[in-house]
Amino acid sequence: MKNSILKGLGLSLAILLSLTLTLQAAEVKPDALADVWVMTPNAGQEAQFEAAFKKHVQFRIDKADSRDWKVYRPAIGTGMDRYIVRYCCTKWKDVDAYQKWQADNKILENWYANVDQYVARYEHFYSRIDFANSHWPEEEGYRYFAVTDYRVKMGQWKEVTAVKKQLSDSAKAMKWPYSWAWGQKIGGKGGLSLVIPYRNYAEMTPPEQTFAQALAKHMKSEEKAEELLEDWSDNFKSTTYTVYRLVDEMSMQSNAK
């Protein structure tokens, strides 16, 4: 079963979360799919997994991999044994060519021979990035990524889309001092994600004015702001909050395209 799951590894080796998403000009439709793998090593074999993974990354670099895969690990949250391997961004029409490159260069053979033996479980999904409603920084240097995953109620996606735009437009208009990006998970249970980047833990200190307070000031009505936030919350079964840290030593560096 593991092998059948891993066949998709031809689609991408890597995973979740530095949303390296530089917003492009409005008239240009950007690449919008993040390719994400979640890998859990066998108990007690994290060191072996990391060593083998680094060698495999170097193999990909030597073969001129066009994707700069990034690796993340949970710093706050649950499932602390996971490794998130992520690439952003691609398009559906480009996946076949990347698979062919992997096949021609025996990328999967190298993975199976050297890394797979240390992996207990894989997950694979894509995330469709909503550039229009995101506000992502062009500068680099972010090390931590706070991710809120929302479980959307059946039949509520239309409402989620509408309210998400209202909230995002308001945040931009009132110059909310944080960056953010929205993603919609494709695969598994699906869902919506909100990612906020930080350079360090100090930046995670809550602002003096909460988003709700800033929204009320922007809308000139606490009642309207409260109603909008309640409309938002009513769309979800539950939320999960995780902070991921970028693992440089396991990540690939940006390649010239």
Protein Blocks (a to p, Z undefined) as FASTA:
>chain_A
ZZmmmmmmmnogcdcdddfbccddfklccdfbdcdddddddehilmmmmmmmmmmmmmmm
mnopabdcdddddfbdchklbccdddddddfklmmmmmmmmmmnommmmmmmmmmmmpfb
dcdddddddfklgccdfbghiabdcdddddddehilmmmmmmmmmmmmmmmmnopabdcd
ddddeehjbpaddddddfbfklmpccfbdfklmmmmmnopaklmmmmmmmmmmmpfbdcd
ddddddfklpccdddZZ
